[in-house]
Amino acid sequence: MAEEVEEKTEFTVILADVGPKKINVIKAVRSVTDLGLKEAKELVEQAPATVVEGVSKEAAEDAKSKLEAEGAKVEIK
């Protein structure tokens, strides 16, 4: 009998690398979180850093696409 594999329902989006457009990445971080400008800037400068955690797969994919559109490298775990 095969073991049931529990499907992952919560995901973490990690900003691995900012890329060349730091200001645009900061704006993207702000659009996918409720962080203020100062907090978003600090998060981006500390890359690799967790952007959002405990979100649905759809929310994680949406955040990833917004960040990657600005040149950032993103991981979903």
C-alpha positions as CSV (number, residue, x, y, z in Angstrom):
1,M,0.0,0.0,0.0
2,A,1.4,3.4,-1.0
3,E,1.7,6.1,1.6
4,E,-0.5,9.1,1.1
5,V,1.6,12.1,0.3
6,E,0.2,15.2,1.8
7,E,0.0,18.0,-0.8
8,K,1.8,21.1,0.3
9,T,-0.7,23.9,0.9
10,E,1.6,26.6,2.3
11,F,4.5,28.1,0.5
12,T,7.3,30.6,1.3
13,V,8.6,33.0,-1.3
14,I,12.3,33.8,-0.9
15,L,14.1,36.7,-2.7
16,A,17.3,35.0,-3.7
17,D,18.9,37.9,-5.6
18,V,17.8,41.4,-6.3
19,G,19.1,41.8,-9.8
20,P,19.9,45.1,-11.5
21,K,16.6,47.0,-10.8
22,K,16.7,47.3,-7.0
23,I,14.1,50.1,-6.8
24,N,11.6,48.2,-9.0
25,V,12.1,45.1,-6.9
26,I,11.4,47.2,-3.7
27,K,8.2,48.4,-5.3
28,A,7.3,44.8,-6.2
29,V,8.0,43.6,-2.6
30,R,5.6,46.3,-1.4
31,S,2.9,45.2,-3.8
32,V,3.0,41.6,-2.5
33,T,3.4,42.5,1.2
34,D,2.0,45.1,3.5
35,L,5.5,46.4,4.3
36,G,6.3,50.1,4.2
37,L,9.0,51.6,2.1
38,K,11.7,51.4,4.7
39,E,10.9,47.8,5.6
40,A,10.7,46.7,2.0
41,K,14.1,48.4,1.3
42,E,15.7,46.6,4.2
43,L,14.3,43.3,3.1
44,V,15.6,43.7,-0.4
45,E,19.0,44.8,0.9
46,Q,19.2,41.6,3.0
47,A,18.6,39.2,0.2
48,P,18.4,36.3,0.3
49,A,15.3,37.0,2.5
50,T,11.8,35.7,2.9
51,V,9.3,37.9,1.2
52,V,6.1,36.1,2.2
53,E,5.4,32.8,4.0
54,G,2.5,30.6,4.7
55,V,0.7,31.6,1.5
56,S,-1.2,29.6,-1.1
57,K,0.4,28.3,-4.2
58,E,-1.4,30.9,-6.3
59,A,-0.3,33.7,-4.1
60,A,3.3,32.4,-4.1
61,E,3.3,32.1,-7.9
62,D,1.8,35.6,-8.2
63,A,4.5,37.1,-5.9
64,K,7.2,35.2,-7.8
65,S,6.0,36.5,-11.2
66,K,5.9,40.1,-10.0
67,L,9.4,40.0,-8.5
68,E,10.9,38.1,-11.5
69,A,9.3,40.7,-13.9
70,E,11.6,43.2,-12.2
71,G,14.7,41.1,-12.6
72,A,14.9,39.5,-9.2
73,K,15.7,35.8,-8.7
74,V,13.0,34.1,-6.5
75,E,12.7,30.7,-4.9
76,I,9.5,29.1,-3.7
77,K,9.7,26.5,-0.9
